[in-house]
Amino acid sequence: MPLTPLEHDRRYGELDQVIRAYAGQPADDTPERPSQALTAYLRHTWHTRPWALAVAERQLREYAEHPPGRLRRRLGEFYAIPDVGLPESDIQQWLHCLADHIEHSVTEGAVPPPAVPTTHWEWHTRFPELGQFLGGWFSQDMPDEFDDHDAAVADYLAHTDPHLVARLAGELHELLALDLDESDYALAAAELGMEVDPPAPYTPNGWFASVAARLMVPRAEYGPPVPGGDQSGREDPGDEQ
């Protein structure tokens, strides 16, 4: 029987997060130096979920020391490590190497300093709602679905929970606060799923700033006229007399 979601998370949940950090990245860790992918995982996890590092170290070692046998493979009762570009015979040693680096980071307090994301995984993990916004509303199909960029933003606002809209506004402000070069903002947009150019005459960061400003405007919700007052619900000054 395949693993249930709960059992998967208990046994392999944080291991899965570590492996996901290698999407599109080489597994070139050595005993002396962690890879760029593992450094990105350490940086983000230290600053958001530091307690998860001990879980990752344990799950990596347990998987390396007790790899799934043929029966469990056939039944699907194990976590299947995606292809990371290493021969299968090297996977066990590689997992131990990752666990050693995480253990060293925790025991020695070796925390990667805050930095601009360096991998696809780190961009999406740090800016998850921005990734949803750009990838969902500004893919290459946007010109076929919306009249223009403003229409796409309006559609996002009309169909997204206000709490997520607020999260997007925060992520945009965080991205803008990094004060990147224009080329780096273009790279950020591409990494986060934007497949169309920003509308003229905006540069990527200029358009991000305009969207952030638009998201901060309160949504107008008008009801029926209030007796004795205007439609905003304020009292008519004449009522005070």
C-alpha positions as CSV (number, residue, x, y, z in Angstrom):
1,M,0.0,0.0,0.0
2,P,1.4,3.4,-0.9
3,L,2.3,5.8,1.9
4,T,-0.5,8.0,3.3
5,P,0.2,11.7,3.3
6,L,0.6,11.6,7.1
7,E,3.0,8.7,7.1
8,H,5.0,10.3,4.3
9,D,5.4,13.6,6.2
10,R,6.4,11.8,9.4
11,R,9.1,9.8,7.7
12,Y,10.2,11.8,4.8
13,G,8.6,15.3,4.9
14,E,11.8,17.3,5.6
15,L,13.9,15.0,3.5
16,D,11.6,15.9,0.6
17,Q,12.2,19.6,1.2
18,V,15.9,19.1,1.1
19,I,15.7,17.1,-2.2
20,R,13.3,19.7,-3.7
21,A,16.0,22.3,-3.2
22,Y,18.1,20.5,-5.9
23,A,15.6,21.1,-8.7
24,G,17.6,22.3,-11.6
25,Q,20.8,22.4,-9.5
26,P,23.8,20.0,-9.5
27,A,24.2,17.7,-6.5
28,D,27.9,18.6,-6.3
29,D,28.3,18.6,-2.5
30,T,31.6,17.6,-1.1
31,P,32.7,16.9,2.5
32,E,34.4,20.2,2.5
33,R,31.7,22.4,0.8
34,P,28.0,22.2,0.6
35,S,26.4,22.8,-2.8
36,Q,24.6,26.0,-3.8
37,A,21.3,24.1,-3.5
38,L,22.0,22.9,0.1
39,T,23.3,26.4,1.1
40,A,20.0,27.9,-0.2
41,Y,18.0,25.3,1.8
42,L,20.1,26.1,5.0
43,R,19.8,29.8,4.5
44,H,16.0,29.8,4.1
45,T,15.3,27.2,6.8
46,W,17.6,28.8,9.4
47,H,15.6,32.1,9.0
48,T,12.1,30.6,8.8
49,R,12.0,27.1,10.4
50,P,15.3,26.5,12.3
51,W,13.8,23.6,14.2
52,A,13.3,21.6,10.9
53,L,17.1,21.3,10.4
54,A,17.3,18.6,13.1
55,V,14.4,16.7,11.5
56,A,16.1,16.9,8.1
57,E,19.4,15.6,9.5
58,R,17.7,12.6,11.1
59,Q,15.6,11.7,8.1
60,L,18.5,11.9,5.7
61,R,20.6,9.6,7.9
62,E,17.7,7.1,8.4
63,Y,17.0,6.9,4.6
64,A,20.7,6.5,3.9
65,E,21.2,3.7,6.5
66,H,17.9,1.9,5.6
67,P,17.3,2.3,1.9
68,P,14.1,0.8,0.6
69,G,14.3,-2.8,-0.6
70,R,12.7,-4.4,-3.6
71,L,9.4,-5.2,-1.9
72,R,8.9,-1.7,-0.6
73,R,9.8,-0.3,-4.0
74,R,7.2,-2.5,-5.6
75,L,4.5,-1.6,-3.1
76,G,5.3,2.1,-3.2
77,E,5.9,2.2,0.6
78,F,8.8,4.5,0.5
79,Y,9.9,8.0,-0.7
80,A,11.4,7.8,-4.2
81,I,14.3,10.2,-4.5
82,P,14.1,12.0,-7.8
83,D,17.0,11.9,-10.3
84,V,19.6,14.3,-9.0
85,G,22.2,13.4,-11.6
86,L,24.2,10.9,-9.4
87,P,24.7,7.2,-10.0
88,E,22.5,5.1,-7.7
89,S,25.6,3.7,-6.0
90,D,26.6,7.2,-4.9
91,I,23.2,8.3,-3.4
92,Q,23.8,6.8,0.1
93,Q,27.2,8.6,0.5
94,W,25.6,11.8,-0.8
95,L,22.8,11.7,1.7
96,H,25.3,11.2,4.5
97,C,27.2,14.1,3.2
98,L,24.1,16.3,3.3
99,A,23.3,15.2,6.9
100,D,26.9,16.0,7.9
101,H,26.7,19.5,6.6
102,I,23.4,20.1,8.3
103,E,24.7,18.7,11.6
104,H,27.8,21.0,11.3
105,S,25.6,24.0,10.6
106,V,23.4,23.4,13.7
107,T,26.1,22.4,16.1
108,E,28.5,25.1,15.1
109,G,25.9,27.8,14.5
110,A,27.1,28.2,10.9
111,V,24.2,30.2,9.5
112,P,24.3,31.4,5.9
113,P,23.7,35.2,6.0
114,P,20.6,36.6,4.4
115,A,21.1,37.0,0.6
116,V,19.2,37.3,-2.6
117,P,17.8,33.9,-3.6
118,T,20.2,31.9,-5.8
119,T,18.1,28.9,-6.9
120,H,14.7,28.4,-8.4
121,W,13.6,26.6,-5.2
122,E,14.7,29.5,-3.0
123,W,12.9,32.1,-5.1
124,H,9.6,30.2,-4.9
125,T,10.0,29.2,-1.2
126,R,10.8,32.8,-0.2
127,F,8.1,34.4,-2.4
128,P,5.4,31.8,-2.7
129,E,2.4,34.0,-3.4
130,L,4.4,36.1,-5.9
131,G,5.1,32.9,-7.7
132,Q,1.4,32.0,-7.7
133,F,0.6,35.5,-9.0
134,L,3.2,35.7,-11.8
135,G,3.0,32.0,-12.8
136,G,-0.8,31.9,-12.7
137,W,-1.8,35.2,-14.2
138,F,1.3,36.2,-16.3
139,S,2.2,33.0,-18.2
140,Q,2.6,33.0,-22.0
141,D,-1.2,32.6,-22.2
142,M,-1.9,35.9,-20.6
143,P,-2.5,37.9,-23.9
144,D,-5.1,35.3,-24.9
145,E,-6.9,35.4,-21.5
146,F,-6.9,39.1,-20.7
147,D,-7.0,42.4,-22.5
148,D,-3.9,43.7,-20.8
149,H,-1.8,43.5,-17.6
150,D,-4.3,45.7,-15.6
151,A,-7.1,43.3,-16.5
152,A,-5.0,40.3,-15.2
153,V,-4.3,42.1,-11.9
154,A,-8.0,42.9,-11.6
155,D,-8.9,39.3,-12.1
156,Y,-6.4,38.2,-9.4
157,L,-7.9,40.7,-7.0
158,A,-11.4,39.6,-7.8
159,H,-10.7,35.9,-7.2
160,T,-8.2,35.8,-4.4
161,D,-8.7,35.9,-0.7
162,P,-7.8,39.3,0.8
163,H,-5.3,37.6,3.2
164,L,-3.4,36.2,0.2
165,V,-3.5,39.6,-1.5
166,A,-2.0,41.1,1.6
167,R,0.7,38.4,1.5
168,L,1.5,39.3,-2.1
169,A,1.8,43.0,-1.2
170,G,4.2,42.1,1.5
171,E,6.3,39.9,-0.7
172,L,6.4,42.6,-3.4
173,H,7.6,45.1,-0.9
174,E,10.2,42.7,0.4
175,L,11.5,42.1,-3.2
176,L,11.7,45.8,-3.9
177,A,13.5,46.4,-0.6
178,L,16.4,44.2,-2.0
179,D,17.2,47.1,-4.3
180,L,18.4,44.8,-7.1
181,D,19.7,45.8,-10.6
182,E,17.2,45.9,-13.4
183,S,18.7,42.6,-14.8
184,D,18.2,40.9,-11.5
185,Y,14.6,42.0,-11.2
186,A,14.1,40.6,-14.7
187,L,15.7,37.3,-13.5
188,A,13.4,37.3,-10.5
189,A,10.3,37.7,-12.6
190,A,11.4,34.9,-14.9
191,E,12.3,32.6,-12.0
192,L,8.9,33.2,-10.4
193,G,7.0,32.3,-13.5
194,M,6.4,35.5,-15.4
195,E,6.5,34.7,-19.2
196,V,5.5,38.1,-20.6
197,D,7.2,41.5,-20.6
198,P,5.9,44.1,-18.2
199,P,3.6,46.7,-19.9
200,A,5.3,49.7,-21.5
201,P,6.9,51.9,-20.3
202,Y,7.6,49.9,-17.1
203,T,10.8,48.1,-16.2
204,P,10.3,44.9,-14.1
205,N,10.9,46.7,-10.8
206,G,8.8,49.7,-11.8
207,W,5.9,47.4,-12.6
208,F,6.3,45.5,-9.4
209,A,6.1,48.8,-7.5
210,S,3.0,49.9,-9.4
211,V,1.3,46.5,-8.6
212,A,2.3,46.8,-4.9
213,A,0.8,50.3,-4.8
214,R,-2.4,49.0,-6.4
215,L,-2.7,46.1,-3.9
216,M,-2.6,48.6,-1.0
217,V,-5.7,50.5,-2.2
218,P,-8.7,49.3,0.0
219,R,-11.4,47.5,-1.9
220,A,-14.5,49.6,-2.2
221,E,-17.7,47.8,-1.1
222,Y,-20.8,49.9,-1.5
223,G,-24.2,49.0,-0.1
224,P,-27.6,50.6,-0.4
225,P,-27.8,54.3,0.6
226,V,-28.0,54.8,4.4
227,P,-31.1,56.8,5.4
228,G,-30.1,60.3,6.6
229,G,-26.5,59.9,5.4
230,D,-24.5,59.6,2.2
231,Q,-23.5,56.3,0.6
232,S,-20.3,56.1,2.6
233,G,-22.3,55.4,5.8
234,R,-21.3,58.7,7.4
235,E,-24.0,60.7,9.2
236,D,-25.5,63.7,7.4
237,P,-24.2,66.8,9.1
238,G,-27.8,68.1,9.1
239,D,-28.7,65.3,11.6
240,E,-26.6,66.9,14.2
241,Q,-28.7,70.0,14.3
